[in-house]
Amino acid sequence: MSLLETKEISKIYRMGSTEVAALDRVSLAVAAGEFVGIQGTSGSGKSTLLNMLGGLDQPTSGEVLFDSKSLTPFSKKEMARYRRRSVGMIFQNFNLIPAMTAAENVSLALAFGGMRGKQRDERAEELLERVGLKERLTHRPSELSCGEQQRVAIARALANRPRVLLADEPTGNLDSTRAEELLTLLRQMVESDGLTILMVTHDRELASQFADRIVMMKDGKIIEQDTGHRTQGSE
């Protein structure tokens, strides 16, 4: 059974008298514990699809389902709870708060999730240790490398134990070595925790190495789904 699914979703933007279809009747089913890479040229609908799955935007038609439940009838409060607890999101530009330390950035996400006091501090430290930043808890983003900042962003996204991680070009600002390290970390989380990951990426080689399946998009449509794509020896 699918954990996350879209059924014939379309997203139409109106620019004056012109209509632009960012998504055109896209249907996609993702199983729990699956790592899916999403690829396509600029304007193909990749990020729009991710925003729909994350509850950041709503389709013009069709529906998104999480754990067999449609997001369509969700109230604003219910959608906020979905974004806070069911899905985590990371982006190319990290979106960390510059004035806060690594631990404080993660702790803030935990605070939004309702965790308080010492438990919150311990959980933030545990998450940062897990992504290899035990020695960088008190460092601010400007004192961290791009790879370290992205690891803080991952720790923050996982703060409230979401079942799905949505990643929009997470390696876009990283060199090839740091990108591979990052995706190795994400792959480990899929294997050890059953985390479900959907990742938009321009890097076909990395996607082939780490994803279970690659979905190709063009002009707002899925044009190809390549299953069983991970290279031999990547287990």
VMD Tcl script that draws the C-alpha trace (Angstrom):
set ca {
  {0.00 0.00 0.00}
  {1.26 3.49 -0.83}
  {2.23 5.88 1.94}
  {2.11 8.97 -0.27}
  {0.10 9.23 -3.47}
  {-1.13 11.75 -6.01}
  {-4.21 11.08 -8.10}
  {-4.49 13.02 -11.35}
  {-3.28 16.27 -9.78}
  {-3.03 19.39 -11.89}
  {-1.84 22.86 -10.93}
  {-2.75 25.78 -13.15}
  {-1.38 29.28 -12.64}
  {-3.03 32.26 -14.27}
  {-0.77 35.00 -15.61}
  {-3.09 37.70 -16.90}
  {-5.25 36.02 -19.52}
  {-2.79 33.14 -19.93}
  {-3.03 29.81 -18.11}
  {0.13 27.84 -17.36}
  {-0.14 24.18 -16.32}
  {2.69 23.53 -13.86}
  {1.32 20.01 -13.32}
  {-0.87 18.11 -15.76}
  {-2.82 15.14 -14.33}
  {0.13 13.65 -12.41}
  {-0.41 10.31 -10.68}
  {2.35 8.91 -8.49}
  {2.42 6.30 -5.73}
  {5.29 6.03 -3.24}
  {5.66 3.12 -0.83}
  {6.85 3.45 2.76}
  {10.63 3.15 2.92}
  {11.14 4.01 -0.75}
  {13.76 6.49 -2.01}
  {12.47 8.19 -5.16}
  {14.50 10.57 -7.31}
  {12.61 13.15 -9.37}
  {14.30 14.62 -12.43}
  {13.48 16.90 -15.33}
  {14.45 20.19 -16.93}
  {13.67 23.56 -15.40}
  {9.92 24.19 -15.51}
  {9.03 20.48 -15.72}
  {6.97 20.61 -12.50}
  {9.39 18.90 -10.10}
  {9.33 21.47 -7.31}
  {5.62 22.11 -7.77}
  {4.98 18.40 -7.24}
  {7.10 18.44 -4.08}
  {5.18 21.44 -2.76}
  {1.88 19.59 -3.30}
  {3.18 16.53 -1.45}
  {4.39 18.72 1.40}
  {1.12 20.56 1.79}
  {2.72 23.90 0.88}
  {0.31 24.34 -2.02}
  {-2.95 22.78 -3.17}
  {-3.70 21.29 -6.58}
  {-6.19 22.94 -8.89}
  {-7.71 19.48 -9.40}
  {-7.01 15.94 -8.27}
  {-5.92 14.96 -4.78}
  {-2.92 14.11 -2.63}
  {-3.23 11.21 -0.18}
  {-1.07 10.45 2.86}
  {-1.54 7.04 4.46}
  {-4.68 6.61 2.31}
  {-6.24 9.85 3.62}
  {-6.87 12.76 1.27}
  {-5.35 16.12 2.20}
  {-8.12 17.95 0.32}
  {-10.58 18.35 3.22}
  {-7.86 19.37 5.72}
  {-8.42 22.62 7.58}
  {-5.52 25.09 7.90}
  {-4.81 23.71 11.36}
  {-4.84 20.12 10.14}
  {-2.56 20.99 7.20}
  {-0.12 22.74 9.54}
  {-0.06 19.62 11.72}
  {0.60 17.48 8.64}
  {3.52 19.68 7.61}
  {4.90 19.71 11.15}
  {4.59 16.02 11.99}
  {4.21 13.87 8.88}
  {6.65 15.40 6.39}
  {10.04 17.07 6.71}
  {11.48 19.29 3.99}
  {15.01 20.33 3.03}
  {16.04 22.74 0.31}
  {19.08 23.70 -1.73}
  {19.61 26.91 0.27}
  {19.34 25.30 3.75}
  {17.05 28.06 5.17}
  {18.78 28.10 8.56}
  {18.36 31.06 10.93}
  {21.74 32.88 10.83}
  {21.67 34.18 14.41}
  {21.02 30.73 15.89}
  {23.49 27.93 16.55}
  {23.09 24.51 14.96}
  {21.48 23.20 18.15}
  {19.15 26.19 18.39}
  {18.01 25.78 14.77}
  {17.03 22.17 15.47}
  {15.59 23.04 18.89}
  {13.27 25.60 17.31}
  {11.68 22.92 15.13}
  {11.21 20.77 18.23}
  {9.57 23.70 20.02}
  {7.07 24.06 17.16}
  {6.39 20.34 17.61}
  {5.52 20.89 21.27}
  {8.67 19.53 22.95}
  {9.89 21.46 26.00}
  {12.92 22.03 28.20}
  {15.76 19.58 28.73}
  {14.13 16.92 26.56}
  {14.24 19.31 23.62}
  {17.95 20.08 24.14}
  {18.77 16.39 24.39}
  {16.80 15.56 21.25}
  {18.52 18.36 19.28}
  {21.93 17.09 20.37}
  {20.98 13.51 19.49}
  {19.87 14.53 15.99}
  {22.99 16.56 15.30}
  {25.19 13.74 16.54}
  {23.39 11.40 14.18}
  {24.21 13.57 11.16}
  {27.86 13.79 12.26}
  {27.84 17.23 13.89}
  {28.38 16.38 17.56}
  {31.29 18.83 17.73}
  {29.44 21.65 15.97}
  {26.42 22.16 18.24}
  {27.28 25.75 19.19}
  {28.40 26.91 15.74}
  {26.26 29.31 13.74}
  {25.56 28.73 10.02}
  {28.29 31.21 8.97}
  {30.80 29.06 10.88}
  {29.77 25.86 9.10}
  {30.61 24.55 5.64}
  {27.82 24.13 3.07}
  {27.80 20.39 3.72}
  {27.51 20.94 7.47}
  {24.70 23.46 7.01}
  {22.76 20.94 4.94}
  {23.25 18.34 7.68}
  {21.80 20.78 10.21}
  {18.85 21.25 7.84}
  {18.36 17.47 7.71}
  {18.48 17.19 11.50}
  {15.90 19.98 11.73}
  {13.65 18.33 9.13}
  {13.73 15.05 11.08}
  {13.17 16.72 14.46}
  {9.55 15.65 14.88}
  {10.04 12.15 13.45}
  {8.27 12.58 10.09}
  {7.60 9.52 7.99}
  {8.49 11.32 4.75}
  {11.43 13.57 3.85}
  {11.00 15.83 0.81}
  {14.28 17.16 -0.56}
  {14.42 19.88 -3.25}
  {17.90 19.88 -4.86}
  {19.59 19.13 -1.49}
  {23.01 18.72 -3.12}
  {22.76 21.74 -5.42}
  {25.24 23.83 -3.39}
  {27.60 20.96 -2.55}
  {30.68 19.63 -4.32}
  {30.60 16.04 -5.55}
  {32.28 14.59 -2.44}
  {29.93 16.35 0.01}
  {26.93 15.49 -2.17}
  {27.78 11.80 -2.07}
  {28.32 11.95 1.71}
  {24.92 13.58 2.14}
  {23.07 11.03 0.03}
  {24.90 8.19 1.79}
  {23.50 9.58 5.05}
  {19.97 9.77 3.61}
  {20.23 6.25 2.23}
  {21.25 4.99 5.67}
  {18.12 6.56 7.13}
  {15.99 4.77 4.55}
  {17.62 1.46 5.44}
  {17.69 1.84 9.23}
  {14.50 3.82 9.93}
  {12.27 3.05 6.97}
  {12.23 6.76 6.12}
  {10.50 7.55 2.82}
  {12.37 10.09 0.67}
  {11.39 11.99 -2.47}
  {14.31 13.98 -3.85}
  {14.36 16.46 -6.70}
  {17.84 16.45 -8.21}
  {19.56 17.41 -11.45}
  {22.32 14.85 -10.86}
  {21.38 11.68 -12.74}
  {24.47 9.80 -11.61}
  {23.82 10.40 -7.90}
  {20.14 9.58 -8.29}
  {21.03 6.32 -10.03}
  {23.41 5.42 -7.23}
  {21.13 6.10 -4.26}
  {17.47 6.11 -5.34}
  {15.27 3.02 -5.71}
  {13.39 4.64 -8.58}
  {13.79 7.65 -10.83}
  {10.74 9.59 -12.03}
  {11.29 11.75 -15.11}
  {9.10 14.83 -15.65}
  {8.54 17.09 -18.64}
  {6.01 19.88 -19.20}
  {4.20 19.09 -15.96}
  {3.82 15.39 -16.71}
  {5.53 12.19 -15.66}
  {7.01 10.77 -18.85}
  {9.03 7.88 -17.45}
  {9.48 5.85 -14.27}
  {12.65 3.82 -14.04}
  {12.41 1.19 -11.30}
  {15.16 -0.86 -9.73}
  {17.73 1.71 -10.78}
  {20.32 1.58 -7.98}
  {23.74 0.57 -9.24}
  {25.25 -2.74 -8.24}
  {27.49 -2.54 -5.23}
  {25.52 0.33 -3.66}
  {23.75 -1.91 -1.19}
}
mol new
graphics top color blue
foreach p $ca { graphics top sphere $p radius 0.5 }
foreach p [lrange $ca 0 end-1] q [lrange $ca 1 end] { graphics top cylinder $p $q radius 0.2 }
display resetview
